[in-house]
Structure formats: structure tokens, C-alpha cells
Amino acid sequence: MDENYHNRIQRVHAAIHTNPAADHSLDDLADTAALSRFHFHRVFTAMSGETVAEAVRRIRLKRAAMALRRGNASVAEVGRAHGYPNPGSFSRAFRAAFGQTPSQFRRDPVDLALPLYLAFKPGDPKMYPVTISEQPSRSVHGLRHQGPYPQIGQAFERVSAVIGKAGLWPQVRGMVAIYLDDPAIVPPAKLRGMAAVTFADGVTAPEGLLSQELAAGRYAVMRVTGPYSGLSKAYTWLFGTWLVQSGETPRDEPHYELYVNSPTQAAPEDLITDIYLPLSAAGM
């Protein structure tokens, strides 16, 4: 099954190699990989060990280096052909990668080009329990968060204040965080998410909270036990190892975290977080 995902990532590399000067937007490359725009970048980064932007820069500069050595085009022409219409930006990017300007590199007999192979880094050896199950739709109620994801606790505090004022804490059945962006490609200040809760059936959310429906369907549910600081490593394993080997395809919807307990109830090593990754229907 993992060959399928390696092929997807290799198609992305091939597309960049074929036309290094193209824009290569995340949406276009997600289409090339036939992966959801919500999850493409996490899969790519977890499997290849670099972000899409880093891959585009690496391949552009590698091919530009080869063009400088093997062709007669001017430095400016080589830069334009490899995604750098401004000679100054090409020179700066090239020097940062090779320690030389393009002109110096062309004159230097020592081959400093980046390696031609594309290696996949192995997934983290730690394993986490994952089950696949049909989940009902979930109505969640909360507040939007914008900013670094580790600060989403501030949004949960505001949600808690609204619930406490309404006297509805006994009706809360779970706390949920929804993440709409990938921290690897979106600046921390612009990351979007939602801090929310679920209520018992029949309870109306108090004024001041926004409501959202989490879609029903197949989900991979990964349980992570331990401090929240370990969630990043768990995500890398989920997208770079489990998903690749499972042969499953993520659905074009955001994943979310459901907190089985909280820091007020358990020590950091006993915290339990269930990560819900939406999957396409079986056989798709």
C-alpha cells in the first residue's frame, strides 16, 4: 500500500522537475498527488522530510545548477527558466544554497550540485493505536481562534467563561479543537482554528458561541496518551507512516482533536487526545 503514496509524492516531484518555473501552488500540487488540499501538505512533509516550498526551491536550484554547468544561457536566462525572474533574487537564493553566486559556480570546476536522488525519510518508529470507524455527525459550539495553535487554550478559556455564565458545564460532553491550516505553511499569526465543546442531546448552545457541524463518515481515530507537546510527533507518524501503509485516502475535510480528559483532571503523562482524520469511503 505504501507504494501508492510514494508514487503520489514522486508525481509531485516530477511536476516540479518538468516545469521548475511554474507557480506550483499547493492546490495544483495536491491535485497532482490526488490528495485532499486539507491533508496534502502534511502527507508530503511527513514522507519527504521537507515542505513543498523547500522542495520547489531545492529542485529549482538543482536544475539551475545543472543548466549553468551544461549550457550557454546567461545567468539571468537560467534564473528566469527556473522560477527566478529577478536576477538579484536568483543570485541570493543560489548563494544561500551553494555558497557561491551563479557566475562563480559556473566557473568553479568542483561540482557542488545537490544530489540527484530524492530520499524519503523513515517515519517515527513510535506507534500509536489507530482504529477506523464510522462516526456520526457532531454538533460543536465554540469560538474561532487565530494565531499560534499552542495558544488555542486562550479561546477555550473564553468558551469556558460563556458556558460557566450560562450554567451549562454539567451538560458538556466533550472538548474539541478544529484545525484549518497547516503550521508548516501558514504563518503562526494567521493560523485558523476553533475551540469548541459538545453538549448533551437537546441542549441549546448559549448566545455568544458559534456552531459547526462535523461531518459523519469514516474516520481514522488515533489515540495519543501523554502531554500535548507530543502531538506534533504523533501527527508526523499518522501522516507519514500509518496513512502511507494503510492505503487509505483522506477526505477533503479538516481533522479535529477530541480531548478525553484535561490538564485539570490528569497529569501531563496521562492526558488522552483522540485525533480524528476523515477518510474517503471504503474502496475509493
C-alpha positions as CSV (number, residue, x, y, z in Angstrom):
1,M,0.0,0.0,0.0
2,D,2.9,2.4,0.8
3,E,3.9,2.3,-2.9
4,N,0.7,4.2,-3.8
5,Y,1.7,7.1,-1.6
6,H,5.3,7.1,-2.8
7,N,4.0,7.3,-6.3
8,R,1.8,10.3,-5.4
9,I,4.8,12.2,-3.9
10,Q,7.0,11.2,-6.9
11,R,4.4,12.7,-9.2
12,V,4.7,16.0,-7.3
13,H,8.5,15.9,-7.6
14,A,8.2,15.1,-11.3
15,A,5.8,18.0,-11.9
16,I,8.3,20.4,-10.3
17,H,11.2,18.9,-12.3
18,T,9.3,19.2,-15.6
19,N,8.4,22.9,-15.2
20,P,10.5,24.4,-12.4
21,A,9.4,28.0,-13.4
22,A,5.7,27.3,-12.8
23,D,3.9,28.7,-9.8
24,H,3.3,25.2,-8.3
25,S,0.5,26.2,-5.9
26,L,-0.4,23.9,-3.1
27,D,-3.9,23.3,-4.7
28,D,-2.3,22.4,-8.1
29,L,0.2,20.0,-6.5
30,A,-2.5,18.5,-4.3
31,D,-4.4,17.7,-7.5
32,T,-1.2,16.2,-9.0
33,A,-0.9,13.9,-5.9
34,A,-4.7,13.2,-5.9
35,L,-4.9,14.2,-2.3
36,S,-7.2,16.4,-0.3
37,R,-6.0,20.0,0.0
38,F,-6.5,19.8,3.7
39,H,-4.1,17.0,4.1
40,F,-1.7,17.0,1.1
41,H,1.0,19.2,2.7
42,R,1.1,17.1,5.9
43,V,1.5,13.9,4.0
44,F,4.1,15.4,1.7
45,T,6.2,16.8,4.6
46,A,5.9,13.7,6.8
47,M,7.0,11.5,3.9
48,S,9.7,13.6,2.3
49,G,11.2,15.5,5.3
50,E,10.7,18.9,3.6
51,T,7.9,21.3,3.0
52,V,6.6,21.8,-0.5
53,A,8.2,25.3,-0.6
54,E,11.6,23.7,0.3
55,A,11.2,21.0,-2.3
56,V,10.4,23.6,-5.0
57,R,13.4,25.7,-4.0
58,R,15.7,22.7,-3.9
59,I,14.6,21.3,-7.3
60,R,14.7,24.7,-9.0
61,L,18.2,25.4,-7.7
62,K,19.5,21.9,-8.5
63,R,18.2,22.2,-12.1
64,A,19.6,25.7,-12.4
65,A,23.0,24.5,-11.3
66,M,22.9,21.8,-13.9
67,A,21.9,24.4,-16.6
68,L,24.8,26.7,-15.6
69,R,27.3,23.9,-16.0
70,R,25.9,22.3,-19.1
71,G,24.5,25.2,-21.2
72,N,25.5,28.6,-22.5
73,A,22.4,30.7,-21.5
74,S,23.2,33.8,-19.5
75,V,22.8,33.7,-15.7
76,A,19.6,35.8,-15.9
77,E,18.1,33.5,-18.5
78,V,18.9,30.5,-16.4
79,G,17.2,32.2,-13.4
80,R,14.1,33.0,-15.4
81,A,13.8,29.5,-16.7
82,H,13.9,28.1,-13.2
83,G,11.4,30.4,-11.4
84,Y,13.5,33.4,-10.6
85,P,12.5,36.3,-12.9
86,N,14.6,38.7,-10.9
87,P,18.4,38.2,-11.2
88,G,19.0,39.5,-7.7
89,S,16.6,37.1,-6.1
90,F,18.2,34.2,-8.1
91,S,21.7,35.2,-7.1
92,R,20.7,35.4,-3.4
93,A,18.9,32.1,-3.4
94,F,21.7,30.4,-5.3
95,R,24.4,31.7,-2.9
96,A,22.4,30.6,0.1
97,A,22.2,27.1,-1.3
98,F,25.7,26.7,-2.8
99,G,27.8,29.3,-1.1
100,Q,28.6,30.9,-4.4
101,T,27.0,33.2,-6.9
102,P,25.7,31.6,-10.1
103,S,28.6,33.1,-12.0
104,Q,31.2,31.8,-9.5
105,F,29.6,28.4,-9.7
106,R,29.7,28.3,-13.4
107,R,33.5,29.0,-13.3
108,D,34.2,26.6,-10.5
109,P,35.3,23.1,-11.6
110,V,34.1,21.5,-8.4
111,D,30.6,20.0,-8.7
112,L,28.6,21.4,-5.8
113,A,25.2,20.5,-7.2
114,L,22.6,19.0,-4.9
115,P,22.2,15.2,-5.1
116,L,20.0,13.9,-7.9
117,Y,18.2,11.3,-5.8
118,L,15.1,12.0,-3.8
119,A,15.1,10.2,-0.5
120,F,12.1,9.6,1.8
121,K,12.9,9.9,5.5
122,P,11.6,7.0,7.6
123,G,8.6,7.5,9.8
124,D,9.0,7.8,13.5
125,P,9.3,4.3,15.0
126,K,6.9,5.0,17.7
127,M,3.5,3.6,17.0
128,Y,0.1,4.9,18.2
129,P,-3.2,2.9,18.3
130,V,-5.4,3.7,15.3
131,T,-8.9,2.4,14.6
132,I,-11.1,3.0,11.6
133,S,-14.8,3.6,12.3
134,E,-18.0,5.2,11.1
135,Q,-18.6,8.3,13.1
136,P,-21.9,10.2,13.4
137,S,-22.1,13.9,12.7
138,R,-21.1,16.0,15.7
139,S,-22.5,19.5,16.5
140,V,-19.9,21.5,18.2
141,H,-20.2,25.0,19.7
142,G,-17.3,27.4,20.4
143,L,-15.2,30.3,19.3
144,R,-12.8,30.9,16.5
145,H,-9.1,31.0,17.1
146,Q,-6.5,32.8,15.1
147,G,-2.8,32.7,16.0
148,P,-0.3,30.1,17.0
149,Y,-2.0,26.8,17.7
150,P,-0.4,26.3,21.1
151,Q,-2.3,29.4,22.2
152,I,-5.7,27.9,21.4
153,G,-6.1,27.4,25.1
154,Q,-7.0,31.1,25.3
155,A,-10.0,30.5,23.1
156,F,-11.0,27.6,25.3
157,E,-10.9,29.9,28.3
158,R,-13.3,32.3,26.6
159,V,-15.6,29.4,25.7
160,S,-15.4,28.2,29.3
161,A,-16.5,31.7,30.5
162,V,-19.5,31.7,28.3
163,I,-20.6,28.2,29.3
164,G,-20.0,28.9,33.0
165,K,-22.1,32.1,32.9
166,A,-24.9,30.1,31.3
167,G,-24.6,27.3,34.0
168,L,-24.1,24.6,31.3
169,W,-21.0,22.9,32.4
170,P,-22.9,19.8,33.6
171,Q,-24.2,19.5,30.0
172,V,-20.8,19.5,28.3
173,R,-19.9,16.1,26.9
174,G,-16.5,16.8,25.3
175,M,-14.0,19.4,24.2
176,V,-12.9,19.6,20.6
177,A,-10.3,21.6,18.7
178,I,-10.6,22.0,14.9
179,Y,-7.5,23.0,12.9
180,L,-8.0,24.5,9.5
181,D,-4.4,25.3,8.5
182,D,-1.0,23.6,8.4
183,P,1.6,25.3,10.7
184,A,4.3,24.3,8.2
185,I,3.0,26.6,5.5
186,V,0.8,29.2,7.2
187,P,2.5,31.9,9.4
188,P,1.7,31.4,13.1
189,A,-0.2,34.7,13.3
190,K,-2.6,33.6,10.5
191,L,-3.4,30.0,11.7
192,R,-7.1,29.4,12.0
193,G,-8.9,27.0,14.2
194,M,-11.9,26.6,16.6
195,A,-12.1,25.8,20.3
196,A,-15.4,24.1,20.9
197,V,-17.5,21.7,23.1
198,T,-20.2,19.2,22.5
199,F,-23.3,19.3,24.6
200,A,-25.8,16.6,25.7
201,D,-28.6,16.0,23.3
202,G,-31.3,18.6,23.3
203,V,-29.2,21.3,24.9
204,T,-29.2,24.7,23.1
205,A,-25.9,26.4,22.9
206,P,-25.7,29.7,24.8
207,E,-25.7,33.0,23.0
208,G,-22.1,34.0,22.1
209,L,-20.9,30.7,20.8
210,L,-20.7,29.7,17.1
211,S,-22.0,26.4,16.0
212,Q,-20.4,24.0,13.4
213,E,-21.3,20.5,12.2
214,L,-18.5,17.9,11.9
215,A,-19.5,15.6,9.1
216,A,-20.4,12.0,9.6
217,G,-18.4,9.3,7.8
218,R,-15.3,7.1,8.0
219,Y,-12.6,8.3,10.3
220,A,-9.2,7.1,11.4
221,V,-9.1,7.7,15.1
222,M,-5.6,7.8,16.7
223,R,-5.3,7.9,20.5
224,V,-2.3,9.8,21.9
225,T,-1.5,9.4,25.6
226,G,0.8,12.0,27.1
227,P,1.5,15.7,27.1
228,Y,0.2,17.9,24.3
229,S,3.7,18.8,23.3
230,G,4.0,15.3,21.9
231,L,1.1,15.7,19.4
232,S,3.3,17.1,16.6
233,K,5.4,13.9,16.6
234,A,2.2,11.8,16.6
235,Y,0.8,13.7,13.6
236,T,4.1,13.0,11.7
237,W,3.6,9.3,12.3
238,L,0.0,9.4,11.4
239,F,0.5,11.1,8.0
240,G,4.0,9.8,7.2
241,T,3.8,6.1,8.4
242,W,0.2,5.0,9.2
243,L,-1.6,6.7,6.3
244,V,1.1,5.6,3.8
245,Q,0.9,1.9,4.9
246,S,-2.9,1.8,5.3
247,G,-3.7,2.6,1.7
248,E,-6.5,4.9,2.9
249,T,-7.1,8.3,1.3
250,P,-8.0,11.4,3.5
251,R,-11.3,13.1,2.8
252,D,-11.3,16.8,1.9
253,E,-12.3,18.0,5.4
254,P,-10.3,19.2,8.4
255,H,-9.2,16.8,11.1
256,Y,-10.0,17.5,14.7
257,E,-8.9,16.6,18.2
258,L,-11.2,15.4,20.9
259,Y,-9.9,15.6,24.5
260,V,-10.9,12.7,26.6
261,N,-9.6,14.4,29.7
262,S,-8.0,17.7,30.6
263,P,-5.0,19.1,32.5
264,T,-7.3,19.8,35.4
265,Q,-8.2,16.1,35.6
266,A,-4.9,14.3,34.8
267,A,-1.2,14.7,34.9
268,P,0.6,15.5,31.6
269,E,1.7,11.9,31.0
270,D,-1.9,10.7,31.5
271,L,-3.6,13.2,29.1
272,I,-5.6,11.4,26.4
273,T,-6.2,13.0,23.0
274,D,-8.2,11.3,20.2
275,I,-7.3,12.7,16.7
276,Y,-10.0,12.2,14.1
277,L,-8.8,12.0,10.5
278,P,-11.7,12.0,7.9
279,L,-11.3,9.2,5.3
280,S,-12.8,8.6,1.9
281,A,-15.5,5.9,1.7
282,A,-14.1,2.3,1.6
283,G,-12.8,1.4,-1.8
284,M,-12.3,5.0,-3.1
